[in-house]
Amino acid sequence: MKAKAKPLPDRSADAFVDAGEAAGFRIVAQAGVVPEEIELKKKMAAHQGHLATLANGPERKEAMAELARLELQYNIAREARQKFMRR
């Protein structure tokens, strides 16, 4: 009996990542460490999903402010990594 082949993971976002960065991310992932940038990206995606469920009002406004804060943190982390990689 043959084992079923598993589909490859969706890495369509990697098309826009520098090959060196992609290799670095893979090495870090294999070590069991998740970079801050990736954690923030996951939090942003979850928060966007939550934001989509909210109606207009103070709760939505607060959620939008939190999403903006997460996006700012993400951009700072990404820029710091890019500066480090250019050294």
N, CA, C and O atoms as a DFTB+ gen file, in Angstrom:
348 C
 N C O
     1  1       0.831      -1.165       0.000
     2  2       0.000       0.000       0.000
     3  2       0.886       1.242       0.000
     4  3       1.819       1.346       0.795
     5  1       0.590       2.175      -0.890
     6  2       1.375       3.392      -1.005
     7  2       0.869       4.442      -0.023
     8  3      -0.332       4.563       0.223
     9  1       1.805       5.191       0.526
    10  2       1.425       6.309       1.415
    11  2       1.033       7.492       0.539
    12  3       1.646       7.754      -0.497
    13  1       0.010       8.190       0.973
    14  2      -0.426       9.359       0.215
    15  2       0.596      10.477       0.364
    16  3       1.131      10.714       1.447
    17  1       0.851      11.142      -0.723
    18  2       1.768      12.277      -0.704
    19  2       1.069      13.474      -0.077
    20  3      -0.121      13.702      -0.296
    21  1       1.818      14.224       0.695
    22  2       1.269      15.422       1.319
    23  2       1.520      16.613       0.399
    24  3       2.559      16.673      -0.259
    25  1       0.584      17.561       0.342
    26  2       0.818      18.742      -0.491
    27  2       1.931      19.598       0.102
    28  3       2.147      19.613       1.314
    29  1       2.623      20.300      -0.767
    30  2       3.676      21.191      -0.309
    31  2       3.057      22.354       0.448
    32  3       1.933      22.755       0.148
    33  1       3.773      22.902       1.423
    34  2       3.230      24.055       2.147
    35  2       3.118      25.259       1.213
    36  3       3.923      25.430       0.298
    37  1       2.117      26.079       1.459
    38  2       1.921      27.279       0.637
    39  2       2.978      28.304       1.013
    40  3       2.965      28.844       2.119
    41  1       3.869      28.562       0.113
    42  2       4.925      29.543       0.350
    43  2       4.894      30.622      -0.724
    44  3       5.935      31.115      -1.159
    45  1       3.684      30.980      -1.143
    46  2       3.558      31.987      -2.198
    47  2       4.102      33.330      -1.761
    48  3       4.561      34.106      -2.598
    49  1       4.063      33.627      -0.459
    50  2       4.598      34.899       0.036
    51  2       6.118      34.944      -0.095
    52  3       6.698      36.029      -0.143
    53  1       6.774      33.779      -0.154
    54  2       8.230      33.737      -0.279
    55  2       8.716      34.287      -1.612
    56  3       9.898      34.602      -1.754
    57  1       7.826      34.409      -2.588
    58  2       8.221      34.935      -3.886
    59  2       8.697      36.374      -3.768
    60  3       9.459      36.852      -4.608
    61  1       8.249      37.063      -2.726
    62  2       8.598      38.466      -2.546
    63  2       9.685      38.671      -1.492
    64  3       9.984      39.803      -1.114
    65  1      10.277      37.560      -1.018
    66  2      11.314      37.625       0.011
    67  2      12.655      37.313      -0.643
    68  3      12.767      36.400      -1.461
    69  1      13.656      38.082      -0.272
    70  2      15.014      37.859      -0.743
    71  2      15.440      36.433      -0.381
    72  3      15.080      35.931       0.683
    73  1      16.194      35.789      -1.250
    74  2      16.608      34.401      -1.024
    75  2      17.408      34.270       0.268
    76  3      17.261      33.280       0.984
    77  1      18.240      35.237       0.572
    78  2      19.022      35.199       1.807
    79  2      18.136      35.289       3.034
    80  3      18.356      34.589       4.023
    81  1      17.134      36.151       2.968
    82  2      16.198      36.295       4.088
    83  2      15.391      35.016       4.269
    84  3      15.175      34.566       5.394
    85  1      14.947      34.434       3.162
    86  2      14.162      33.204       3.233
    87  2      14.978      32.089       3.877
    88  3      14.461      31.326       4.693
    89  1      16.264      31.996       3.506
    90  2      17.132      30.975       4.099
    91  2      17.306      31.236       5.591
    92  3      17.294      30.306       6.397
    93  1      17.467      32.498       5.951
    94  2      17.607      32.854       7.361
    95  2      16.371      32.496       8.159
    96  3      16.467      31.970       9.268
    97  1      15.194      32.784       7.587
    98  2      13.935      32.455       8.261
    99  2      13.802      30.945       8.442
   100  3      13.337      30.486       9.485
   101  1      14.211      30.164       7.428
   102  2      14.124      28.713       7.530
   103  2      15.059      28.175       8.620
   104  3      14.683      27.281       9.379
   105  1      16.265      28.718       8.692
   106  2      17.224      28.269       9.706
   107  2      16.685      28.560      11.097
   108  3      16.762      27.718      11.992
   109  1      16.141      29.758      11.272
   110  2      15.583      30.148      12.565
   111  2      14.397      29.251      12.916
   112  3      14.258      28.824      14.062
   113  1      13.548      28.968      11.937
   114  2      12.376      28.121      12.170
   115  2      12.795      26.700      12.545
   116  3      12.193      26.085      13.425
   117  1      13.822      26.181      11.881
   118  2      14.301      24.837      12.196
   119  2      14.895      24.768      13.599
   120  3      14.905      23.713      14.232
   121  1      15.393      25.916      14.078
   122  2      15.942      25.974      15.435
   123  2      14.834      26.100      16.473
   124  3      15.092      26.050      17.676
   125  1      13.605      26.264      16.007
   126  2      12.476      26.357      16.919
   127  2      12.224      27.758      17.447
   128  3      11.500      27.933      18.427
   129  1      12.814      28.752      16.807
   130  2      12.661      30.135      17.226
   131  2      11.804      30.866      16.194
   132  3      11.964      30.678      14.988
   133  1      10.896      31.699      16.690
   134  2      10.060      32.480      15.781
   135  2      10.465      33.942      15.917
   136  3      10.364      34.512      17.003
   137  1      10.924      34.560      14.821
   138  2      11.318      35.965      14.894
   139  2      10.130      36.854      15.286
   140  3       8.976      36.543      14.992
   141  1      10.445      37.960      15.954
   142  2       9.412      38.899      16.391
   143  2       8.558      39.355      15.206
   144  3       7.343      39.512      15.328
   145  1       9.195      39.561      14.085
   146  2       8.506      40.018      12.877
   147  2       7.395      39.048      12.469
   148  3       6.303      39.475      12.093
   149  1       7.669      37.768      12.542
   150  2       6.691      36.754      12.149
   151  2       5.562      36.690      13.170
   152  3       4.392      36.589      12.799
   153  1       5.909      36.749      14.454
   154  2       4.878      36.752      15.506
   155  2       3.935      37.937      15.328
   156  3       2.719      37.795      15.453
   157  1       4.497      39.096      15.039
   158  2       3.667      40.290      14.851
   159  2       2.764      40.144      13.630
   160  3       1.618      40.592      13.639
   161  1       3.285      39.519      12.586
   162  2       2.482      39.302      11.381
   163  2       1.284      38.405      11.682
   164  3       0.184      38.647      11.186
   165  1       1.497      37.370      12.495
   166  2       0.406      36.472      12.884
   167  2      -0.627      37.218      13.727
   168  3      -1.833      37.062      13.533
   169  1      -0.135      38.035      14.673
   170  2      -1.048      38.814      15.512
   171  2      -1.869      39.790      14.672
   172  3      -3.059      39.981      14.925
   173  1      -1.233      40.410      13.671
   174  2      -1.950      41.349      12.806
   175  2      -3.051      40.637      12.033
   176  3      -4.162      41.154      11.911
   177  1      -2.749      39.460      11.513
   178  2      -3.753      38.710      10.755
   179  2      -4.932      38.334      11.647
   180  3      -6.087      38.456      11.238
   181  1      -4.646      37.882      12.851
   182  2      -5.721      37.516      13.786
   183  2      -6.535      38.747      14.158
   184  3      -7.760      38.683      14.258
   185  1      -5.858      39.856      14.361
   186  2      -6.555      41.076      14.755
   187  2      -7.426      41.606      13.604
   188  3      -8.512      42.137      13.835
   189  1      -6.943      41.457      12.373
   190  2      -7.749      41.879      11.216
   191  2      -9.025      41.054      11.131
   192  3     -10.087      41.586      10.809
   193  1      -8.930      39.763      11.417
   194  2     -10.110      38.911      11.430
   195  2     -11.092      39.336      12.500
   196  3     -12.300      39.361      12.266
   197  1     -10.580      39.671      13.676
   198  2     -11.427      40.138      14.771
   199  2     -12.069      41.473      14.403
   200  3     -13.251      41.693      14.669
   201  1     -11.305      42.344      13.804
   202  2     -11.797      43.668      13.414
   203  2     -12.951      43.554      12.416
   204  3     -13.888      44.352      12.451
   205  1     -12.882      42.575      11.542
   206  2     -13.934      42.382      10.538
   207  2     -15.269      41.993      11.172
   208  3     -16.322      42.173      10.560
   209  1     -15.229      41.469      12.379
   210  2     -16.480      41.047      13.034
   211  2     -17.139      42.170      13.830
   212  3     -18.274      42.029      14.284
   213  1     -16.433      43.272      13.996
   214  2     -16.950      44.352      14.834
   215  2     -17.742      45.369      14.022
   216  3     -17.381      45.707      12.894
   217  1     -18.827      45.846      14.618
   218  2     -19.607      46.922      14.008
   219  2     -18.976      48.251      14.405
   220  3     -18.157      48.310      15.323
   221  1     -19.358      49.305      13.714
   222  2     -18.844      50.629      14.056
   223  2     -19.187      50.967      15.491
   224  3     -20.280      50.669      15.973
   225  1     -18.257      51.581      16.153
   226  2     -18.467      51.958      17.544
   227  2     -17.147      52.053      18.265
   228  3     -16.091      51.922      17.647
   229  1     -17.190      52.282      19.571
   230  2     -15.946      52.455      20.327
   231  2     -15.060      51.205      20.345
   232  3     -13.834      51.319      20.353
   233  1     -15.666      50.018      20.351
   234  2     -14.874      48.787      20.357
   235  2     -14.102      48.640      19.046
   236  3     -12.939      48.237      19.054
   237  1     -14.736      48.963      17.933
   238  2     -14.063      48.892      16.628
   239  2     -12.940      49.926      16.543
   240  3     -11.864      49.646      16.013
   241  1     -13.203      51.114      17.067
   242  2     -12.194      52.168      17.042
   243  2     -10.962      51.743      17.853
   244  3      -9.826      51.976      17.439
   245  1     -11.200      51.127      18.997
   246  2     -10.113      50.633      19.837
   247  2      -9.339      49.519      19.121
   248  3      -8.112      49.464      19.194
   249  1     -10.059      48.644      18.437
   250  2      -9.419      47.546      17.706
   251  2      -8.585      48.085      16.543
   252  3      -7.517      47.551      16.244
   253  1      -9.066      49.132      15.893
   254  2      -8.310      49.743      14.795
   255  2      -7.022      50.377      15.321
   256  3      -5.982      50.309      14.665
   257  1      -7.089      50.992      16.498
   258  2      -5.894      51.582      17.102
   259  2      -4.878      50.489      17.449
   260  3      -3.676      50.676      17.262
   261  1      -5.358      49.357      17.952
   262  2      -4.477      48.247      18.277
   263  2      -3.825      47.676      17.022
   264  3      -2.642      47.335      17.037
   265  1      -4.585      47.571      15.942
   266  2      -4.029      47.083      14.682
   267  2      -2.956      48.044      14.172
   268  3      -1.916      47.604      13.681
   269  1      -3.195      49.335      14.282
   270  2      -2.197      50.326      13.860
   271  2      -0.928      50.193      14.694
   272  3       0.176      50.320      14.163
   273  1      -1.074      49.937      16.005
   274  2       0.076      49.754      16.884
   275  2       0.872      48.515      16.481
   276  3       2.102      48.546      16.447
   277  1       0.168      47.428      16.175
   278  2       0.838      46.199      15.741
   279  2       1.573      46.410      14.418
   280  3       2.691      45.926      14.244
   281  1       0.951      47.127      13.492
   282  2       1.584      47.399      12.202
   283  2       2.850      48.239      12.384
   284  3       3.852      48.011      11.707
   285  1       2.801      49.198      13.288
   286  2       3.976      50.018      13.566
   287  2       5.097      49.155      14.141
   288  3       6.243      49.257      13.703
   289  1       4.778      48.313      15.113
   290  2       5.774      47.407      15.692
   291  2       6.367      46.493      14.617
   292  3       7.576      46.262      14.588
   293  1       5.509      45.977      13.738
   294  2       5.961      45.089      12.667
   295  2       6.944      45.813      11.754
   296  3       8.000      45.277      11.418
   297  1       6.593      47.028      11.356
   298  2       7.457      47.789      10.452
   299  2       8.794      48.126      11.113
   300  3       9.832      48.108      10.451
   301  1       8.776      48.433      12.406
   302  2      10.019      48.709      13.126
   303  2      10.887      47.454      13.171
   304  3      12.090      47.529      12.920
   305  1      10.297      46.305      13.486
   306  2      11.045      45.046      13.552
   307  2      11.615      44.674      12.183
   308  3      12.756      44.224      12.081
   309  1      10.822      44.863      11.144
   310  2      11.284      44.534       9.791
   311  2      12.440      45.437       9.377
   312  3      13.429      44.972       8.810
   313  1      12.308      46.735       9.664
   314  2      13.365      47.676       9.310
   315  2      14.654      47.372      10.074
   316  3      15.745      47.453       9.510
   317  1      14.530      47.024      11.350
   318  2      15.709      46.678      12.146
   319  2      16.407      45.457      11.568
   320  3      17.635      45.424      11.489
   321  1      15.632      44.449      11.162
   322  2      16.232      43.249      10.559
   323  2      16.924      43.592       9.255
   324  3      18.024      43.103       8.993
   325  1      16.298      44.427       8.427
   326  2      16.891      44.801       7.149
   327  2      18.192      45.567       7.349
   328  3      19.160      45.345       6.621
   329  1      18.225      46.467       8.331
   330  2      19.463      47.201       8.613
   331  2      20.552      46.259       9.082
   332  3      21.713      46.409       8.701
   333  1      20.186      45.284       9.913
   334  2      21.152      44.314      10.407
   335  2      21.703      43.479       9.259
   336  3      22.902      43.200       9.220
   337  1      20.855      43.081       8.335
   338  2      21.280      42.228       7.217
   339  2      22.195      42.982       6.253
   340  3      22.997      42.354       5.563
   341  1      22.097      44.302       6.188
   342  2      22.918      45.082       5.264
   343  2      24.346      45.258       5.759
   344  3      25.217      45.669       4.993
   345  1      24.597      44.955       7.016
   346  2      25.955      45.147       7.577
   347  2      26.948      44.260       6.924
   348  3      28.128      44.292       7.273
